[in-house]
Amino acid sequence: MKPLLDKFNRIHNYLRFSITDKCNLNCLYCNPAFEKIKQLKNSELLTVTESFRLIKIFVNFFDFKKIRFTGGEPLARKDILELISLLQPLHFSQGLEIGLTTNGTLLKDKLSFLKNNGVTKLNISLDSLNQDKFKKITGKNKLIEVLSAIELAGKTGYESVKINCVVLKGINDNEVLDFIEYIKETKNTVRFIEYMPFSGNGWSENKFISYQDIKEVIESKFVLKQIIKNSGEVANNYQLDGYEGKVGFISAISDHFCDSCNRLRITSEGNLKLCLFSPKNNEINLKKYLSDISYTDIQIADIIENTLSNKQLKHQDVDELMQLDKNNMLTIGG
């Protein structure tokens, strides 16, 4: 077992795994025109067997410590619970941390299973606390389901849920202080995420608000005490006096954190993606190797290691990011 290093000597030990490109919501920052996006066929996705094999390669060859399932909406894939049950031994015997990022709408009846099978980290997307605004952002009237899922997660044993809020100027930026009040008596963390440009998501400076501006709004009412970052952590987290909950900022555009990047991504069709913003021609499809029994785990591990040599020090500037083709957030998983 050896660390997976790139040419800048960054150790990679965190895998973000997009299990599906299907989602039951249609959020503005993914698909603002609510256009019909061509989805992958089930045969184009990694199977449970292929996914499990790939995860074991990352864990056994490169000592990966953390995996997070994303989508689309990961719980929209019916066999994700089967995959998680296969990973349970890796969690309990090898300490693999299993996380899930979800929109929360399909979560409630699966919480006990997830908790009992080693999913210890929950991130739930919540972009508005206002029912009408939530529907405007997501396309669906599902706010009550999400709020109920967050509440039930606490009762199921998830003491601290990360609540992800993408802030859009002129749409939900006036709710920042409402979110602070929302986490006051919980141990949850609300994380304000800068709006990022992806293919077809209508990014513009008019809708962008930096984390510094969001932070100023909060500091007009509160004193923020910064919490020391763990290695590879992307959010800058803060404690507020008298509040159980915490606040975090993810500043991928105005203040990128590429220097400490420790993550790789698997897209819904099984591509190894080196960066959230890396171009399509910089990816390599692992499904064709995983589905071919002539390729050994060692050979696939070598392919992964060799591909990592193409990883850049940092992502492109906004103008270049807006020109990327086929860099759709639903397929990548964020």
Secondary structure as UniProt FT lines:
FT   STRAND          4..5
FT   TURN            7..8
FT   STRAND          11..12
FT   STRAND          14..18
FT   TURN            28..30
FT   TURN            32..33
FT   HELIX           42..44
FT   HELIX           48..62
FT   STRAND          66..70
FT   HELIX           74..76
FT   TURN            78..79
FT   HELIX           80..94
FT   STRAND          97..102
FT   TURN            105..106
FT   HELIX           108..110
FT   HELIX           111..116
FT   TURN            117..118
FT   STRAND          119..125
FT   HELIX           131..138
FT   HELIX           143..156
FT   STRAND          162..167
FT   TURN            169..172
FT   HELIX           173..175
FT   HELIX           176..182
FT   TURN            183..185
FT   STRAND          189..194
FT   TURN            199..200
FT   HELIX           205..207
FT   HELIX           211..219
FT   TURN            220..221
FT   STRAND          224..226
FT   TURN            231..232
FT   STRAND          236..240
FT   TURN            241..242
FT   STRAND          246..250
FT   TURN            252..254
FT   HELIX           258..260
FT   STRAND          263..266
FT   TURN            268..269
FT   STRAND          271..273
FT   TURN            276..277
FT   HELIX           280..282
FT   STRAND          284..285
FT   HELIX           287..290
FT   TURN            293..294
FT   HELIX           297..307
FT   HELIX           308..310
FT   HELIX           318..321
FT   TURN            322..323
FT   HELIX           329..332
//
